[in-house]
Amino acid sequence: MKNKKFNPQLNSYLIYVGVAIASGGVALYTPLIVSETGKHFSGFWAASILFGLNLGRVVDSYLGSQFPKAANHPMAVSGNILLEGVALYCMAFLDHAWALAAFALLAGLGSGLSFPGLKNYLLKLRELDQSSLFSRLAFAIRMGLVGGYLMASWVPEESLKLVFLIVLITFIAYALFMWVAMRAITDNESAYLAQQQRQYPASENSHIPSSKIIQPESHARSSQQGLPGLFYLSNALFWCFAVQPMISFSLHIPKYTPSVPVSTPFWIAALVIIFFQIPISKRAVRTDHHFRFLQIGYLCLFLSFIIMIFFGNAGAAVIASAVLLSFGQVFYGPSLDVLTARFAEKVNADTGQLMSKQMIYQSMGNMIGSLAGGVLFDLAQSLHSPALNWILLAAGSFAMVLVSKNKIPMMYRHAETLNPNHIST
C-alpha cells in the first residue's frame, strides 16, 4: 500500500507553484534585458542572450540524458535551479554584451538539467493522470508568464538591479518548493518499492507480469531503440518556428504597427494558453488523439504566419497571429510530453532520460529560432520584402503539417514494436 500520509495532489501543486513563480521571474527580466541590449548594442547581441540561454539548455539536457540518475537527484535539481537564479542575478552588474551572453549560457546550463528532472518527478505521481499533469504544468508556466510580462510593463528600465534581485528571489522560492516536493515523492517511492518487494519476493517475480512491477529508477532499463529521430526533429522544428516571433514581433511592431505596445502579443498569448490549455488537453485521451494534436499544433503555426504575410501592417493581425501561436503550443506541447511518457512506459525505458533528450531538441529549436528571428527579419528588410521571413516560416510549418499526419505516428509505433523491452498491452 502507498503511504497514506502522502498527498500526490499537494506535491504536484507545490511543483506547479514553484514553476509559476520562476516563470514570472523569467518573463519579468526577458523583455527588459533584450530591449536594453538591443538599444545599447544591436539586435544580434539581443538575440544572442536567448541563443546563449538555449545553448546552455542543450548542453546540460544532453548531460542529463547521459547521466539521468545524477541529474534527477533532488539536490541536483534544486542546485541547478539556484545556479540559474544566481547567473541571472549577475547579469544586472554586467556592462558588455558578450558577458551577458556568457551568463545567459550559464543560466541555461542550470535550466537544462533542472527542467527534465522536474518532469521526471511529476511522472512519479502515478495516481494522477499524465495528460492533466503536463497540461497543468503548462498552465502554471503561463500563469507566471502573464504576471511577469505585466509587471515588466510597469518597471522602469533603469531598475535592472531590482528586477534581477526579484528574479533571484523567485528562483530561490522555486528551488525550495521543488525540494519539499521531491523529498516527499522520493520517500513515497521508496516506501512503495519496499512494500512491493515484501509482496513479490525476488523468487516470485518471474510469475508477476513485468507491467505490474515498478523497478527502482537506478535499475531501470533504458530503451535501446528509442523514439524515432523524426519525432525529436519535429519537436525541434516546432519550437524553432514558434519562438521566432518572440524576436520578430519585437522588431516588427515598432516598425509596422507602432500603435500596439511591444509586450501586448506576449501577455495576450499567455492568457490564451491559461484559459484553453487544460480544457483542450483533457480532450486527448487515446494516443491517436495526441498525434492529431501535434498536427493541429503545426496547423495553428501555419495559419498564424499566413496572417502576418497578408495583413502584417495591421495591429489586429499581429494580435490574431499571437493568439494562433498560443493555440499551437496548447495543442502541441502537452501531447508531445504524454507521447514521450507513454513510450517510456511501454518499452520500460528511463523516462527522465527520454525527457532530457526531448529537452535537448526543444532547446536546440529555441536556440536556432531565437537567433534566426533576428537574422530573417534583417534579411527581409535588406531585400525590401517585409513578408519574406513569414513566408519561410509558413512554408516550413505547412510541410510539418503533412509530415505529422502519418509519417510520425507510423515511425513512433514501429519503434515501440522494435524495442527489446517492449511491454505488450
Steps between C-alpha positions, in 0.01 A plus 500: 500500500606855437592731781167630632660826607623567147283742303586490128269791421666723761849419375403561139373843599822575687682441171248704299522798738879492494502490119248785479711721729818436301318552168387838627863588568602393150222706339595798715862519388486373139334793318697752706845350446434432129374856451793655687757288317347581162500868586861518623659241270305338214218267415751222444634531854145519635420171325830353624367509858216263408742301286741458792218407736379224269852383415555438872176304513610285207837419659362410840197318362748278316691440823171421672418240235839336554495511881129491594554366852729790595293762318174389665627498859305753711819685594603521133162635391484765775867586453456562128196718568714713733780509240258649248374761748851611608623520138202719406554725802861559394378636163384817676863595563646431152586774250613298198274320253725193483490472879118510498497219242753301708294522819185418303685185394575423866133550591405265218729234642300504822166495319603218266551259790225613736198498268524138380545404865183688584303306237648176626372565853157595371483163325568324832156620610343191345165559668447806279414506130799571273309730266379708794850513650653654191208726415505639856876547474453704183217689674728586795775619268261729314348638818848602607579648159188718499587641841861556401419672169247729663746586777771571242280764334495697828871474588725792400785391273761644736393260776675191363679427830165488681352289221772239521485495879131410469597236245751348744235487773256323265757230422583450868128448567479264202794292631342474847159393367664239279718371784200443731300328224789283378585377849139398563475328160831317553400378847167377367674322212737324741212391723308368201800302368563350846135394522519357148808293585326358809193417295691353204826341618780470247438126459141570397562792267518270199129428546400864521427693177778751440244774447394457866848537644647849531876473496721730709617783279865412551435159339254611233591372156555762237342471160747373242288589200367827637258743346545563127725787400218667307297520821777703666568703184132593484526632856806710410334643188178584682678708762732650240195630312306594815780697670597715202208742550644585844772684310304571181205665677735714707664626179184505286265691733703822544551523123163396359241519780634757750153550649530155663720479814780250446406290803131469400519186282702318765266542794192445283656179367574384855140569607368294209707203615381545859132489402518222241790272599322271746157482324662413167757256643223304674352421161805291409471159664618240252841503335337575164353818648843622605641441152210699357580780745860513374369559149252764618786676681693536176184606316450784750855621434438491126183710527676745732774562247251528212327784685831686534576452128179664381401733787827572682448878496187478715522495879203263525682254272800493732272418794316231300833350394618487863174332606541229235861445608369442851247245382782322321682464832179396679455208262861400443695525827304283748422237236867459415579451872225240536616308192856495634384378843276230350783376280730475803233308692432256217865415434609514866741788424643766731245781478742762631751408231243533222376829642857633507549403137171665412619814681818498292307525177253754636786720620678460166184619328470797736870581460496498119158664480589791729809584297330437166218737593734799494697379198190434287350836592822678398508298176141592419576867558814496286309335212208745544264206550343539848304177467799281410566369851131416548487323160792276596340416836165423334662268247690310770199461730277382214754232409491377861117491495531242222779304671307491830193343340634148437880484500569580866224273645614212277866532606402535868301176497770322303757600765274357773483158337875489425601578855641198687339621824155538347215415737199373311169639613 
